[in-house]
Amino acid sequence: MTLQEAYNFFENLITETTKKSEIKVYEKFVYVLSKLMTKKFTKDEMESIEAELDNLDLNSISENRKKYFKKALSKFENYLKDTFSLTSKGYYTQLGIGLGSSFGIFFGIVFLSSFERSLGIALGLSIGMLIGLIIGRYMDSQTKVVGKML
């Protein structure tokens, strides 16, 4: 399946459904495919992307289409990240916030336990999320500058 065929397939799915949750998944797929169409790839890279789209078996109709296409989108984004180092917008920000909150809770429990326990955890969580947000935003901006962001 070519990028244009997949793009048209998801555009048709958007017009067919009325469920907003399904439409969001289809629009995310359309966004990723449209960004891929604007990027320059070699013939081999384009063939590997098209092979991956074929492997996702998008034409098969399952009972729970939203769940199936959400998993397919996740697999496709992971493939793009692993193979071409292409990340979606806000990827590192989400990762930074998650890791920052984890380390922040740990920091709050271990080092800020001299305060009241809940205050130490809250401060550690807040500081960790803030640091994770800053680092994630910085990494996202660097990815955008290099041209590896979808």
Secondary structure, 3 states (H helix, E strand, C coil): CCHHHHHHHHHHHHHHCCCHHHHHHHHHHHHHHHHHHHCCCCHHHHHHHHHHHHHCCCCCCCCCHHHHHHHHHHHHHHHHHHHHCCECCCHHHHHHHHHHHHHHHHHHHHCCCCCCHHHHHHHHHHHHHHHHHHHHHHHHHHHHHHCCEC
